[in-house]
Amino acid sequence: MSISAALVVLAVTWFMVLFIVLPVRLETQGDRGEVVPGTHAGAPADFKLGKRLKITTLIALPVAGVICAIIISGVIGVSDFDLLERFGPKGPITESQ
């Protein structure tokens, strides 16, 4: 696995974790009853983006490390996802064919 491939795995994992972390424990202005004029009631009341980005990074780094370790070890390879090789035009390929 090249460095650029590892960075791509990290970036994809980081953004997936970010989208999971963003709504966790989110308190909206409507929940607090303090809607600022000109904003939606569903807007965050106290967002704390820096804290969420740190949590995202702390979760994404080990997850991406495990994914990279699985790829490097060869437990899962590209051939495992090659459906055309497994399922030909006439259906699943068996030993008797």
C-alpha positions in Angstrom: 0.0 0.0 0.0 1.4 3.3 -1.0 1.4 6.4 1.2 -1.1 8.1 -1.1 -3.5 5.1 -0.8 -3.1 5.2 3.0 -3.9 9.0 3.0 -7.0 8.3 0.8 -8.2 5.6 3.3 -7.6 8.1 6.2 -9.5 10.9 4.4 -12.5 8.7 3.6 -12.6 7.3 7.1 -12.2 10.7 8.7 -15.1 12.2 6.8 -17.3 9.2 7.4 -16.6 9.4 11.2 -17.2 13.2 11.0 -20.6 12.7 9.6 -21.4 10.3 12.4 -19.9 12.6 15.2 -21.6 15.8 14.0 -25.2 15.1 15.2 -24.1 13.4 18.5 -25.3 15.3 21.5 -26.4 18.2 19.3 -28.5 20.8 21.1 -30.4 23.1 18.8 -31.7 26.6 19.4 -35.2 25.3 19.3 -34.4 22.8 22.0 -33.1 25.6 24.3 -36.0 28.0 23.3 -33.5 30.7 22.4 -33.9 31.1 18.6 -31.7 34.0 17.3 -33.7 36.1 14.8 -32.8 35.2 11.2 -31.8 31.6 12.0 -33.6 28.3 11.8 -34.8 26.7 15.0 -32.8 23.6 14.1 -29.5 25.5 14.0 -27.0 24.4 16.7 -27.0 26.5 19.9 -23.4 25.8 20.9 -21.6 23.9 18.1 -18.0 23.6 19.4 -16.5 22.5 16.0 -12.9 22.2 17.3 -13.9 19.6 19.9 -15.9 17.6 17.3 -12.9 17.7 14.9 -10.6 16.4 17.6 -13.0 13.6 18.5 -13.3 12.7 14.9 -9.5 12.5 14.5 -9.1 10.4 17.6 -11.7 7.9 16.3 -10.7 7.9 12.6 -6.9 7.3 13.1 -7.2 3.9 14.7 -10.1 2.9 12.4 -8.0 3.8 9.3 -5.0 2.0 10.8 -7.1 -1.2 11.2 -8.4 -0.9 7.6 -4.8 -0.3 6.3 -3.5 -3.3 8.3 -6.2 -5.5 6.8 -5.4 -4.4 3.3 -1.6 -4.8 3.9 -2.0 -8.3 5.4 -3.9 -9.5 2.4 -6.9 -10.8 4.4 -9.1 -8.9 2.0 -7.9 -8.1 -1.5 -9.2 -6.7 -4.8 -10.1 -10.1 -6.0 -12.6 -10.5 -3.2 -14.6 -7.7 -4.7 -14.3 -8.8 -8.3 -17.9 -10.0 -8.9 -17.4 -10.6 -12.6 -14.8 -13.3 -11.8 -17.1 -15.0 -9.3 -20.3 -14.7 -11.1 -19.9 -15.1 -14.8 -22.6 -14.3 -17.4 -24.2 -17.7 -16.8 -24.5 -17.4 -13.0 -22.2 -18.6 -10.2 -19.2 -20.6 -11.3 -19.0 -24.0 -9.6 -16.3 -26.6 -9.5 -18.2 -28.9 -11.9 -18.2 -26.3 -14.7 
